Amino acid sequence: MKALYTLLVLLIPFFGFSQTPTSHIVEAFVSDFSPSYLTVNQGDTVYFYGLGQSNAVEVSQQVYEDFGTQSNGGFALYADGFVVFDEPGTFYYVSTPFAGQGMVGQILALESQNLTYVPDDNFELALIDLGYDDVLDNYVVTDSINSVISLLTKILSA
């Protein structure tokens, strides 16, 4: 087996991508939101429909648990509308006219990661060996390689 050393330049802009934002729907009914619990990814949009007699006002966790109505200064929708969850976290909301009757909701926005597609398993194994990746799955977290300009890898051939 002979070893050949090659200088490889990463062309990350051609392979980098992030999770595509997704749209979700929460409907307001007479006394509840459906769904009342929703998990989304950072960057996703949640559309609220059926707001008219009710609303959707962001509150603290304590106000949510107490079925209270005091806003925490976050989103407040008094008619059909949408919220884009640009930051990860847990967001609690209530319908101020009906919170005391249990019309509350919760949205968990998960942190998303930008990934770079690595179509060659041998190249990804080299990235793993160099400590830039940890799982052979055709993807590497872009933040772990975004400052890499070039790599010296060992290519083995028969």
Secondary structure, DSSP 8 states (H G I E B T S, - for coil): -EEEEEEEE--HHHHEE-----EEEEEE-SS-EESSEEEEETT-EEEEES-SSS-EEEE-HHHHHTT---EEEEEEESSSEEEE--S-EEEEEE-TTTGGGT-EEEEEEE----EEE---HHHHHHHHHTTS-SS-SSEEEGGGTTT--EEEEEEEE-
